[in-house]
Amino acid sequence: MKVLLQGGLGNQMFQYAFARALAHRGYKVALDAAWGYTKYSHFYPNSIFSLTRKKLMGGGDKARN
């Protein structure tokens, strides 16, 4: 499953927490921070939390549909 990080800081934090919760439940999760920053790029740089390549816990071989 891919979680797209976009919007303002609050939205990004919620999306990251959502991705971590999915990973904790055994889903294989990837964060995509390369899309959706054209509107907010001057406020929030793409690497604000360096989340583009952060490994989430529980993202092993368990993939659910």
N, C-alpha and C positions, 0 to 999 in steps of 0.2 A: 504494500500500500504506500502511496506517495502522498505526503502532506505538503501542500504549497504554502510557503510563508509569504504573506502579503499584508498590506495595510499598515496601520500605525503600530507603535510599540506595544500597546495593549493587546491588539489583535495577534501580533507575532508571539507574544508571551502565552496567550491562550492556545494558539496553534501548536506551539512547542510542548505545552503541558498535555494537550490532547495526544500528540505523537508519543510522548513518554508513557502515558496511560495505556495506549494500545500496545506498545512494546512490552510493558510490564505484564500484560495479559497474554503475551505469546505471539502477537502479530509481528511480522517482518515489516519494518517501517523505514522509509527514507524521507528525509526532509529536502524539499526543493526550494532554495532561496534565490534561484536565478530568474524567476518570473514574477511579475506583478509589482515591480518597484519603480515603474516609470512615473507614477503619480506622486510618490513620496520620496523619491531618491534624494532630493535636496534636504529632506528632514532626517531621514533614517538611512544611513549607509548600509549596503548589503551585508557587511560584516559586523554589524552592531554587537552581536553576541558570538560571532564566528560559529554559527550553527550549520554551515553548509556541509561539513564533513564530520560532524560529531556523531560518535557511535552511541546508540541508545541501548540501555539495558534490555535484555530479553529478546533481542532481535536475531536470535539464532535460526535454527532450521524449522521452527514451528511457523508455518504460514497458514492462515485461516482464510476462508472465503467469506 
